[in-house]
Amino acid sequence: MITDFEEILANQTTELRWSYNPSLPLIWGPPTSTTKYQLQAPQYLYNLAKTIDYYITPYIAEFINTVSNILPIYLGLYGTFKTPGSIATQLSYLSSAGVAFGSCFFHATLKHEMELVDGLSMLYSTAVAIFSVFSIHLSTVGSAVLAVGIFTLVTAVSIGQYAYPNPTLHGICFGGMVLMFLGRCIQLRRRVVKLRPEMDGPLVRLLGIGSVMWIVGAVMWWADWWACEYLIRWRRCVGLPVGFMAELHGWWHITTAFGAYYYLVAADYLMVGLMVEPDEKIELRWSMGVVPDVMVSQLKDTRWYKVAVCSRGGKTPGQGESEDALWHVTAASRD
């Protein structure tokens, strides 16, 4: 059926249609990616996949998958410089941009080394975000223990991925870490709305939109994986630029860029809400209507917010005190 469709379109001409050009030289050499060119894949599928690489420039193997990383790089850097939050929060934004840089190099070269950078950076970046939301009530020692534990676990998974590459296992680990981060944000939301009920609406919006973006992205990723052959054939049929629309992995980059950024802003918003004074105003600003960031007004000095610790320096609640009583930093604790 698809073959017949190819023959029909091959006999049609249009000024707005260009065919894929797989004859460009391979600047980076033959692909060695184990994700795209699996050893167990049939030879015909391997040959078919090669026909849609290097079709724009000899320097970029997968053009759309590469340039679609511009958005997550921008969002990550934007959040890094806009956040009023802790160093851990800044690193969360910055590491998300680092993931996109690694993805750029991988999709441009299709080299196994860059594939490892791409995949493992996703795990380590999520680990940084998990640390930032779980360390908010811990002392310096507790935060250090948590950091060692998280990164030891991620390193063990990384070694396993290097020794036994398995995209499905990697996806499960990554998805589990994202869900852990989301669960912690939901837990913190219940705490912050007791102090600032007005923050509930924006938090629900951030987490809701972010979750939708993640779900849509996951559907795109799996569809691109399981329907690879049919999507490649369809792209060859319709040519450029319509074929760009079927590059679902590029759409995964775009949707998850927004999903990850909205989650990080939600965490940023939560932690600032738990740390500042009641008379200090926390705002969620929207640039271009789709890019939020957190702003705190009436702060004389934001240097105090360098580590997420409670007002007692990480001590546990005393007798008759609730844990919620320790979430708020007093003015004296900042001096």
C-alpha positions as CSV (number, residue, x, y, z in Angstrom):
1,M,0.0,0.0,0.0
2,I,2.7,2.4,0.9
3,T,4.7,1.4,-2.2
4,D,1.7,2.3,-4.3
5,F,1.5,5.7,-2.6
6,E,5.1,6.3,-3.3
7,E,4.6,5.6,-7.0
8,I,1.6,8.0,-7.2
9,L,3.5,10.8,-5.6
10,A,6.6,10.2,-7.6
11,N,4.7,11.0,-10.7
12,Q,3.4,14.3,-9.3
13,T,5.4,17.5,-9.4
14,T,5.0,20.7,-7.5
15,E,7.1,23.8,-7.0
16,L,6.6,23.6,-3.2
17,R,8.0,20.1,-2.9
18,W,11.7,19.0,-2.7
19,S,12.9,15.5,-2.4
20,Y,15.3,14.3,0.3
21,N,18.9,14.3,-0.8
22,P,20.9,11.5,0.8
23,S,23.9,12.0,-1.4
24,L,25.6,14.5,0.7
25,P,29.0,13.5,2.2
26,L,29.1,12.3,5.8
27,I,31.4,14.8,7.6
28,W,31.2,12.8,10.8
29,G,31.7,9.5,9.2
30,P,29.4,6.4,9.3
31,P,26.7,6.5,12.1
32,T,27.5,4.4,15.1
33,S,24.3,5.1,17.2
34,T,22.8,2.0,18.7
35,T,19.4,3.7,19.2
36,K,18.7,4.5,15.6
37,Y,20.7,1.8,13.9
38,Q,20.0,-1.2,16.1
39,L,21.9,-4.4,15.4
40,Q,18.7,-6.5,15.4
41,A,17.0,-4.2,12.8
42,P,16.5,-5.7,9.3
43,Q,19.0,-4.6,6.8
44,Y,16.4,-3.0,4.6
45,L,15.3,-0.8,7.5
46,Y,18.9,0.2,8.1
47,N,19.3,1.2,4.5
48,L,16.0,3.0,4.5
49,A,16.9,5.1,7.6
50,K,20.1,6.2,5.9
51,T,18.2,7.8,3.0
52,I,16.8,10.6,5.3
53,D,20.1,11.6,7.0
54,Y,22.3,14.5,5.9
55,Y,19.6,15.9,3.6
56,I,20.1,19.6,4.4
57,T,23.8,19.9,5.2
58,P,26.8,17.5,5.5
59,Y,27.4,18.8,9.0
60,I,24.0,17.7,10.5
61,A,22.7,14.2,10.2
62,E,19.2,14.7,11.5
63,F,18.4,18.3,10.8
64,I,15.0,18.8,12.6
65,N,16.1,16.7,15.6
66,T,19.1,18.9,15.9
67,V,17.6,22.4,15.5
68,S,14.6,21.6,17.6
69,N,17.0,21.6,20.6
70,I,17.3,25.4,20.3
71,L,14.1,25.8,22.3
72,P,15.1,23.8,25.4
73,I,18.5,25.5,25.3
74,Y,16.8,28.9,25.4
75,L,14.3,27.9,28.1
76,G,17.1,26.4,30.3
77,L,19.3,29.5,30.0
78,Y,16.3,31.8,30.5
79,G,15.3,30.1,33.7
80,T,18.9,30.1,35.0
81,F,19.2,33.9,34.8
82,K,15.7,34.7,35.8
83,T,15.2,32.5,38.9
84,P,15.4,34.2,42.4
85,G,16.0,30.7,43.8
86,S,18.9,28.7,45.2
87,I,22.0,27.4,43.5
88,A,20.4,24.0,43.2
89,T,17.5,25.6,41.4
90,Q,19.9,27.5,39.0
91,L,21.7,24.2,38.3
92,S,18.4,22.5,37.6
93,Y,17.7,25.1,34.8
94,L,21.2,25.1,33.6
95,S,21.5,21.3,33.4
96,S,18.3,21.1,31.4
97,A,20.0,23.4,28.8
98,G,23.0,21.0,29.0
99,V,20.8,18.1,28.0
100,A,19.7,19.9,24.9
101,F,23.3,20.7,24.0
102,G,24.1,17.0,24.3
103,S,21.1,16.1,22.2
104,C,22.3,18.6,19.5
105,F,25.7,16.9,19.2
106,F,24.1,13.4,19.1
107,H,21.5,14.1,16.4
108,A,24.1,16.1,14.4
109,T,26.7,13.3,14.4
110,L,24.8,10.1,15.2
111,K,27.9,8.9,17.0
112,H,27.6,6.4,19.9
113,E,29.8,8.6,22.1
114,M,27.4,11.5,21.7
115,E,24.5,9.1,22.2
116,L,25.8,8.3,25.7
117,V,26.2,12.1,26.4
118,D,22.6,12.7,25.4
119,G,21.1,9.8,27.3
120,L,23.1,10.1,30.5
121,S,22.7,13.8,30.7
122,M,19.0,13.3,30.9
123,L,19.4,11.2,34.0
124,Y,21.9,13.5,35.7
125,S,19.9,16.7,34.9
126,T,16.7,15.1,36.4
127,A,18.8,14.0,39.4
128,V,19.8,17.7,40.0
129,A,16.1,18.7,39.9
130,I,15.2,15.9,42.3
131,F,17.9,17.0,44.7
132,S,16.6,20.6,44.6
133,V,13.1,19.7,45.7
134,F,14.0,17.1,48.3
135,S,16.7,19.1,50.0
136,I,14.7,22.1,51.0
137,H,14.2,21.1,54.6
138,L,17.5,19.4,55.1
139,S,20.6,20.6,56.9
140,T,23.9,20.9,55.1
141,V,24.9,17.4,56.2
142,G,21.6,16.0,55.2
143,S,21.7,17.6,51.8
144,A,25.2,16.2,51.3
145,V,24.0,12.7,52.2
146,L,21.0,13.1,49.8
147,A,23.3,14.3,47.0
148,V,25.7,11.4,47.4
149,G,22.8,8.9,47.5
150,I,21.1,10.2,44.4
151,F,24.2,10.5,42.3
152,T,25.5,7.1,43.4
153,L,22.2,5.6,42.2
154,V,22.3,7.5,38.9
155,T,25.9,6.5,38.3
156,A,25.1,2.9,38.8
157,V,22.3,3.2,36.2
158,S,24.7,5.0,33.9
159,I,27.2,2.2,34.1
160,G,24.5,-0.3,33.4
161,Q,23.4,1.7,30.4
162,Y,27.0,1.9,29.1
163,A,27.6,-1.9,29.5
164,Y,24.1,-3.0,28.2
165,P,22.5,-0.3,26.1
166,N,18.7,-0.5,26.3
167,P,16.6,2.4,25.2
168,T,13.5,1.0,26.9
169,L,15.2,0.6,30.3
170,H,16.6,4.1,29.9
171,G,13.1,5.5,29.2
172,I,11.7,3.7,32.2
173,C,14.4,5.1,34.5
174,F,14.0,8.6,33.2
175,G,10.2,8.5,33.4
176,G,10.4,7.2,36.9
177,M,12.7,10.1,38.0
178,V,10.4,12.6,36.4
179,L,7.4,11.1,38.3
180,M,9.4,11.3,41.5
181,F,10.0,15.0,40.9
182,L,6.4,15.6,40.1
183,G,5.3,13.7,43.3
184,R,7.5,15.9,45.4
185,C,6.1,19.1,43.9
186,I,2.6,17.9,44.6
187,Q,3.6,17.3,48.2
188,L,5.2,20.7,48.6
189,R,2.1,22.3,47.0
190,R,0.0,21.2,49.9
191,R,2.4,22.9,52.3
192,V,2.7,26.2,50.4
193,V,-1.0,26.7,49.9
194,K,-1.4,26.8,53.7
195,L,0.9,29.8,53.8
196,R,-0.1,31.4,50.5
197,P,-3.5,30.2,49.2
198,E,-3.2,32.5,46.2
199,M,-0.4,30.4,44.8
200,D,-2.5,27.4,44.3
201,G,-4.1,28.4,41.0
202,P,-0.7,29.2,39.2
203,L,0.8,26.0,40.6
204,V,-2.0,23.9,39.3
205,R,-1.6,25.6,35.9
206,L,2.1,25.0,35.8
207,L,2.0,21.4,36.8
208,G,-1.1,20.7,34.7
209,I,0.3,22.2,31.4
210,G,3.7,20.6,32.1
211,S,2.1,17.2,32.6
212,V,0.1,17.5,29.3
213,M,3.3,18.5,27.5
214,W,5.1,15.4,28.9
215,I,2.3,13.1,27.9
216,V,2.1,14.5,24.4
217,G,5.9,14.2,24.1
218,A,5.9,10.6,25.3
219,V,3.2,9.7,22.7
220,M,5.3,11.4,20.0
221,W,8.5,9.5,21.1
222,W,6.8,6.1,21.2
223,A,5.0,6.7,17.9
224,D,8.3,7.7,16.2
225,W,9.9,4.5,17.6
226,W,7.3,2.0,16.7
227,A,6.2,3.5,13.4
228,C,9.7,4.4,12.2
229,E,9.5,2.6,8.8
230,Y,6.1,4.0,7.9
231,L,7.0,7.6,8.9
232,I,10.3,7.4,6.9
233,R,8.4,6.2,3.8
234,W,5.8,8.8,4.2
235,R,8.4,11.5,4.5
236,R,10.1,10.4,1.3
237,C,6.7,10.4,-0.4
238,V,5.7,13.9,0.5
239,G,9.2,15.4,0.4
240,L,10.2,18.7,2.0
241,P,9.0,20.8,3.7
242,V,5.9,18.8,4.5
243,G,8.0,15.8,5.7
244,F,9.2,17.9,8.6
245,M,5.8,17.5,10.2
246,A,6.4,13.7,10.5
247,E,9.7,14.1,12.4
248,L,8.1,13.2,15.7
249,H,11.3,13.1,17.7
250,G,11.7,16.8,17.0
251,W,8.2,17.4,18.4
252,W,9.3,15.4,21.4
253,H,12.1,17.9,22.0
254,I,9.7,20.8,21.7
255,T,6.9,19.4,23.9
256,T,9.2,18.1,26.6
257,A,11.2,21.3,26.6
258,F,8.0,23.1,27.7
259,G,7.0,20.2,30.0
260,A,10.4,20.2,31.8
261,Y,10.6,24.0,32.0
262,Y,7.1,24.3,33.5
263,Y,7.9,21.7,36.1
264,L,11.1,23.5,37.0
265,V,9.3,26.9,37.3
266,A,6.6,25.2,39.5
267,A,9.4,23.9,41.8
268,D,11.0,27.3,41.8
269,Y,7.7,28.9,42.7
270,L,7.1,26.4,45.4
271,M,10.4,26.8,47.1
272,V,10.4,30.6,47.0
273,G,6.9,30.5,48.5
274,L,8.1,28.5,51.4
275,M,11.1,30.7,52.1
276,V,10.1,34.4,51.8
277,E,8.3,36.7,54.2
278,P,4.5,37.1,54.2
279,D,4.8,40.7,53.2
280,E,7.0,39.9,50.2
281,K,5.1,39.4,47.0
282,I,5.7,36.4,44.7
283,E,4.7,36.9,41.1
284,L,4.6,34.5,38.2
285,R,5.3,36.5,35.1
286,W,4.5,35.2,31.6
287,S,6.8,36.2,28.7
288,M,5.0,36.0,25.3
289,G,2.2,34.3,27.2
290,V,4.0,30.9,27.3
291,V,7.3,31.4,29.1
292,P,6.8,31.9,32.9
293,D,9.3,33.0,35.4
294,V,9.2,33.8,39.2
295,M,9.8,37.2,40.6
296,V,9.9,38.3,44.3
297,S,9.4,41.9,45.1
298,Q,10.4,43.9,48.2
299,L,13.6,41.8,48.7
300,K,16.5,43.9,49.8
301,D,19.0,41.1,49.3
302,T,18.5,37.7,47.7
303,R,21.9,36.4,48.7
304,W,20.4,34.6,51.7
305,Y,18.6,32.2,49.4
306,K,21.6,30.1,48.5
307,V,20.7,26.8,50.0
308,A,17.2,25.5,50.7
309,V,17.2,25.0,54.5
310,C,14.7,25.6,57.2
311,S,14.9,28.5,59.6
312,R,16.5,26.3,62.3
313,G,19.4,25.2,60.1
314,G,18.0,21.8,59.4
315,K,16.9,20.9,63.0
316,T,13.8,18.7,63.4
317,P,10.7,20.1,65.0
318,G,10.7,20.4,68.8
319,Q,8.1,19.0,71.1
320,G,4.7,20.4,70.3
321,E,5.9,21.9,67.0
322,S,4.7,20.9,63.6
323,E,7.1,20.5,60.7
324,D,5.2,23.2,58.8
325,A,6.3,25.7,61.4
326,L,9.9,25.3,60.3
327,W,9.3,26.0,56.6
328,H,9.2,29.8,57.0
329,V,12.4,31.8,57.2
330,T,12.2,34.7,59.6
331,A,13.8,38.1,59.0
332,A,16.3,37.4,61.8
333,S,17.5,34.3,60.1
334,R,18.5,36.3,57.0
335,D,20.6,38.8,58.9
